[in-house]
Amino acid sequence: MLSFRAIPGFVRAETVCIVGTMTLTHLAQVGFFQPILETVRDSGAPVGPLLRQTGLHRFDLEVGDNYVPQQPVLSLLGLIRKREGVDDFVAYLGNRVHVAQLANWGSTLSHRSNLLSACRFAARYGHVVLSNERIRLEILGRKAKVSLIFLDPPTTEWSLFEYVNFAYMYSTFSMAAGGDTAP
């Protein structure tokens, strides 16, 4: 908990709490969901009401490197799924979003010289896009395994973040292996 001494005459309490305990509060980089907003906007759906309903309209969503609380982003993804009739995020987003669109992190990742280098970069800096996301890379001889791990998932609808992350991972592997890649 972050607090400071109150100024006499302004506040009765001896100390004033600025930020409470944040054990389950995590952040999402705006670049994580900007491509999704652009896809919805390009389909002709009104994005403004969705942003107002989730409270995301209060944040600067034009700068991909900014951060917002994850819960409103999760609510936004849920609204898009329900209101716009998009049940399968991976199928819907798989060919529409690309890892290079994920602000500076995605651009840096997409410019890696090979897939192994990209996976190593992602594993080292996975927490940059979602503060509670960890990416693990295990190299087992000629095979490698990439895993996503989420700390403190906020709700039962957490799978929406997993679906979006899978779409970005698929985009990365397709970019490295060619357009006819099939997982």
N, C-alpha and C positions, 0 to 999 in steps of 0.2 A: 504494500500500500504506500503510495506517495502522498505526503502531506507537508504542509508548511505552517508556521506560526501565524495565527490570525493577527490582523492589525487592530490594535485596541480602538474601540469606538465603532468599528465597522461590522464586526462579527462577534457574537457572544462567546462562542466556543473557543477554547484555548488553541486548538488546531483545526484546520479545515482539510477534509479529504478531497484530493483532486481526482485520483484514480484508485478505484477499489481493487480487490483481488481479481486478477485476470487469468485464472488457471485455464479456462476454456475459451478465451478470446484469442482468435487467430486472425491473421490478415491475408488478403488475397491481392496480388498485384493486378492493377486494372488491365494490363495487357493480357491477363489470363482470359478475361471474358469479352474484351473489345471485339475480337473477330466474331464472336457469337452475336453480339449486338449488331454488327455490320451485316451479318448474314440475315438476321431477322428483319433489319431495316430494308435490305435489298429485296426481300420477299414481299415487301409492301405492308408489313405489319407495323402498327404504331408502337414505337419504343418508349416514347415519353410517358404514357400512362403506366407502363410496367416499371419504369425507373421511379416514378412518384410513389407507386404502391409499395415498393420495397425500401424506399428511403434513399436510394442511391442517387437521386437527382441532386442531393446536397453536396455531392463530391465532384471534383474535377475529373471527369472520365475521358477527357481528351488526351491526357498524358498517360501513356501506358506504363510508365515506371512509378506512378503513384500507387498508394495502397489504400484499401478499404476493408472494413470488417467482413469476414467470410460469411456470416449468417445472412446478410442481405443479398449477397451474391448467390447463395444457395437458394434463397427464396425466389430470386429472379429466374434462375434455371428451372425451378419448379413451375413458375408461372408460364414460362415459355413452353414448357412441355405440355401443360394442361390447356392453356388458352389457345395456343397455336397448333395443337394437335400433333405435336412431335413427341412420340413415345420412345423411339429408339434414337437417342442422341448420337451414338456411334455411327449409325447408318446415315443420319441426317448431316452430321458435321464432318464425317470422315473425308469427304472430297471437297469440302468447302473451307475448312480451316487448316492452317499450316503452322508449324512450329516457328517459322521465321516471323510470324505476325505477333509473337509474344514479347513485344517491347525489346529492350536491349538484350535480355537474357536469351530470347528465342533467336534473335539475329546472330548473336555470338555462337549459339549452339549450331545453327544451320550452316555456319561458315567453317565448321571443323573439317579437317582434311579427310577424315574417314569415320565410319560408324563407331568404331571402338573409341576414338577420341571424343566423339559426341556423347557416347554413353558415359565415359569417365567424367566429362564436364558436367553432365546432368546429375550424376551421382554425387559429385562434389558440391554442387550448388542447387540441388533440388528444392531446398527450403526458400529460395529467393522468390519463387512464384506464389507458392502457398506456404505460409510460415510453419505449418505443421506437417508438411510433406517431406518425406525422405525417400530418396531413390537409391536402391542398392544394386550394385553390379557384381556378379559372381562369375569369374572365369573358370570354367571346368574343362581344362584341356582344349579341345577344338570347339567346345560349346560355351556359350555365355548366357547368363540368365539376368534379366533386368526386372526388378521388383519395385512396386510403389508401396510405401508404408505411410499411413496417416496416423499421427498422434492425436489424441483427444477428438475423435470425430464428433461433431456437434449434434447431429440428429440421426434418425433412422433413414432419412432420405440422402444420406451422405453419398450413396452410390452415384448421384449425379456428377459429383466432382470426379469420381473414378471414371465414369463414362467419357467425360470431356478430356481427362488426362489420357485415356486410352486413344481417343481420336488424335491427340497431339503426338503420342508415341507412334501410332500407325503412320502419321504424316512423316515423321522423322525417318522411320524405316523405309517407307516408300521412296522418299527423297534419296536415300543412300543406295537402295537396291534397285531402283527403277520403277516406272509407273505400273508395270504388270505384277507387282509384288502381291502375294496373297498370304496372309498370316496363317 
